[in-house]
Amino acid sequence: MDSRIDEIAAEIKTLQAELMDELKKKQDEFFYTLEDTKVRFEDGVVREGREKIISSIRYLSSFSVLAVLTIPFIWSMMIPALMVDIFVSIYQSVCFPIYKIPKVRRKDYIIIDRYNLFYLDRVEKINCWYCEYFNGVISYTREIAARTEQFWCPIKHSRAQRDSHSRYEKFFDFGDYETYRKELEERRADFEDLQK
């Protein structure tokens, strides 16, 4: 692969690690700790946050009537999201062992925790649950698709994508047929970075 591309990809990973470190610092700022997967806030913070909860009626009334009327359309998307979640989970359970691709850990992508925040009313909690599940399914599916694409067709596009997936840096350059033919089997099996 091109050494400058490798350098940029390494810089991106370094920046992502720095971002995670900075996000962890927010735990101190907002007075919470993580114990396993359980979040613990200081009692005074919880008490103060609960005092500021607004009612669900007041929350919904802050939106236009048309916005409120779109709620059934939003929630109807839960059906395809559930179906995708089920089918991609079955797909990777069956196919990834055959391809020798490490499985995507669902719990790393579908994180359900915001609905439980003490300062949200019931409607806000339901909205958070929906968004964290739906977006988690999309992320989970994208990672499964990325690993599949690396196995079957690891070739970059002819033009830049707005947002490429996690495996894209391992793909062959568009038009580089010599490297493609020479290194295809090696790239198909290059999942060592996931073994850490």
C-alpha positions as CSV (number, residue, x, y, z in Angstrom):
1,M,0.0,0.0,0.0
2,D,1.0,3.6,-0.5
3,S,3.2,4.8,2.5
4,R,1.5,8.2,2.7
5,I,-1.9,6.6,2.9
6,D,-0.6,4.3,5.6
7,E,0.7,7.3,7.5
8,I,-2.6,9.1,7.3
9,A,-4.5,6.0,8.4
10,A,-2.2,5.7,11.4
11,E,-2.7,9.3,12.3
12,I,-6.5,8.8,12.1
13,K,-6.2,5.9,14.5
14,T,-4.0,7.9,16.9
15,L,-6.5,10.8,16.8
16,Q,-9.4,8.4,17.5
17,A,-7.5,7.1,20.5
18,E,-7.0,10.7,21.7
19,L,-10.6,11.4,21.2
20,M,-11.6,8.4,23.4
21,D,-9.2,9.7,26.1
22,E,-10.8,13.1,26.0
23,L,-14.3,11.6,26.2
24,K,-13.2,9.6,29.3
25,K,-12.2,12.9,30.9
26,K,-15.8,14.0,30.6
27,Q,-16.7,11.4,33.2
28,D,-15.0,13.6,35.9
29,E,-16.6,16.8,34.5
30,F,-20.1,15.3,34.8
31,F,-19.5,13.5,38.1
32,Y,-19.9,9.9,37.0
33,T,-17.8,6.7,37.0
34,L,-18.1,3.5,35.0
35,E,-18.2,0.3,36.9
36,D,-18.1,-2.5,34.3
37,T,-21.0,-1.3,32.1
38,K,-22.9,0.4,34.9
39,V,-22.8,4.2,35.2
40,R,-22.8,5.7,38.6
41,F,-23.5,9.4,39.1
42,E,-22.9,11.3,42.4
43,D,-26.1,11.5,44.5
44,G,-26.2,15.3,44.4
45,V,-26.0,15.4,40.7
46,V,-28.9,12.9,40.3
47,R,-31.0,14.9,42.8
48,E,-30.4,18.2,40.9
49,G,-31.0,16.6,37.5
50,R,-34.3,15.1,38.6
51,E,-35.5,18.4,39.9
52,K,-35.2,19.9,36.4
53,I,-37.1,17.2,34.5
54,I,-40.0,18.7,32.4
55,S,-43.2,16.8,31.8
56,S,-43.7,14.8,28.6
57,I,-46.6,17.0,27.6
58,R,-44.4,20.1,27.9
59,Y,-41.6,18.4,26.0
60,L,-43.9,17.4,23.1
61,S,-45.6,20.8,23.1
62,S,-42.2,22.3,22.3
63,F,-42.5,20.8,18.8
64,S,-44.8,21.8,16.0
65,V,-47.9,19.7,15.5
66,L,-46.5,18.4,12.1
67,A,-43.3,17.2,13.9
68,V,-45.4,15.3,16.5
69,L,-47.5,13.8,13.7
70,T,-44.3,12.3,12.1
71,I,-43.8,10.0,15.2
72,P,-45.6,7.0,13.7
73,F,-43.4,7.2,10.6
74,I,-40.3,7.3,12.8
75,W,-41.4,4.3,14.8
76,S,-42.4,2.3,11.8
77,M,-38.7,2.2,10.9
78,M,-38.2,0.0,14.0
79,I,-39.6,-3.0,12.1
80,P,-36.9,-3.0,9.4
81,A,-34.3,-2.2,12.0
82,L,-35.3,-5.3,14.0
83,M,-35.3,-7.4,10.8
84,V,-31.9,-6.2,9.8
85,D,-30.5,-6.9,13.3
86,I,-31.8,-10.4,13.2
87,F,-30.7,-11.2,9.7
88,V,-27.2,-9.8,9.8
89,S,-26.6,-11.6,13.2
90,I,-27.7,-14.9,11.6
91,Y,-25.6,-14.1,8.5
92,Q,-22.4,-13.5,10.4
93,S,-23.0,-16.5,12.6
94,V,-23.2,-18.8,9.6
95,C,-20.8,-17.2,7.2
96,F,-18.0,-15.6,9.2
97,P,-16.6,-18.9,10.6
98,I,-16.5,-20.2,7.0
99,Y,-14.6,-17.1,5.8
100,K,-12.4,-17.1,8.9
101,I,-13.5,-13.5,9.6
102,P,-13.6,-12.5,13.3
103,K,-17.3,-11.9,14.3
104,V,-18.5,-8.4,15.1
105,R,-19.4,-8.1,18.7
106,R,-23.0,-6.7,18.7
107,K,-22.6,-5.1,22.2
108,D,-19.7,-2.9,20.9
109,Y,-22.1,-1.2,18.4
110,I,-25.6,-1.4,20.0
111,I,-25.2,0.4,23.3
112,I,-28.4,1.0,25.2
113,D,-27.7,3.3,28.0
114,R,-29.0,6.9,27.4
115,Y,-32.6,6.0,27.9
116,N,-31.8,5.5,31.5
117,L,-30.5,9.0,32.2
118,F,-32.1,10.5,35.3
119,Y,-32.7,13.9,33.8
120,L,-34.9,12.8,30.9
121,D,-38.7,12.5,30.9
122,R,-40.5,9.4,29.7
123,V,-40.8,10.6,26.0
124,E,-37.2,11.7,25.9
125,K,-36.2,8.3,27.3
126,I,-38.2,6.4,24.7
127,N,-36.7,8.6,22.0
128,C,-33.2,7.9,23.3
129,W,-33.9,4.2,23.3
130,Y,-35.1,4.3,19.7
131,C,-32.1,6.3,18.5
132,E,-29.4,4.4,20.3
133,Y,-30.9,1.1,19.1
134,F,-31.5,2.2,15.5
135,N,-28.1,3.9,15.0
136,G,-26.4,1.0,16.8
137,V,-28.0,-1.5,14.3
138,I,-26.8,0.6,11.4
139,S,-23.2,0.7,12.9
140,Y,-23.2,-3.0,13.6
141,T,-24.5,-3.8,10.1
142,R,-21.9,-1.5,8.5
143,E,-19.1,-3.3,10.3
144,I,-20.4,-6.7,9.2
145,A,-20.7,-5.4,5.7
146,A,-17.2,-3.9,5.8
147,R,-15.6,-7.2,6.9
148,T,-17.6,-9.0,4.2
149,E,-16.5,-6.6,1.6
150,Q,-12.8,-7.0,2.6
151,F,-13.2,-10.7,2.1
152,W,-15.1,-10.6,-1.3
153,C,-14.2,-7.4,-3.0
154,P,-11.5,-5.3,-1.3
155,I,-11.2,-2.6,-4.0
156,K,-11.4,1.1,-3.3
157,H,-13.8,3.3,-5.4
158,S,-12.6,5.5,-8.2
159,R,-13.5,8.6,-6.2
160,A,-13.4,9.5,-2.5
161,Q,-16.3,8.5,-0.3
162,R,-17.7,11.0,2.2
163,D,-17.3,8.5,5.0
164,S,-15.5,5.2,4.5
165,H,-15.9,2.2,6.8
166,S,-13.3,0.7,9.2
167,R,-11.8,-1.8,6.8
168,Y,-11.4,0.5,3.7
169,E,-7.7,1.4,4.3
170,K,-6.9,-2.3,3.6
171,F,-8.5,-2.3,0.2
172,F,-6.7,-2.2,-3.1
173,D,-6.5,1.0,-5.1
174,F,-8.9,1.3,-7.9
175,G,-7.3,0.0,-11.1
176,D,-4.3,-1.6,-9.4
177,Y,-4.9,-5.0,-11.0
178,E,-1.3,-6.3,-10.5
179,T,-1.3,-5.8,-6.7
180,Y,-4.9,-7.1,-6.6
181,R,-3.9,-10.4,-8.2
182,K,-0.7,-10.7,-6.3
183,E,-2.1,-10.0,-2.8
184,L,-5.8,-10.8,-2.8
185,E,-5.6,-13.9,-0.7
186,E,-3.4,-12.1,1.9
187,R,-5.8,-9.1,2.1
188,R,-8.8,-11.4,2.4
189,A,-7.3,-12.9,5.5
190,D,-5.9,-9.7,7.0
191,F,-7.9,-9.3,10.2
192,E,-5.0,-9.4,12.6
193,D,-5.8,-5.9,13.9
194,L,-9.1,-7.3,15.2
195,Q,-7.5,-10.0,17.3
196,K,-6.1,-7.5,19.8
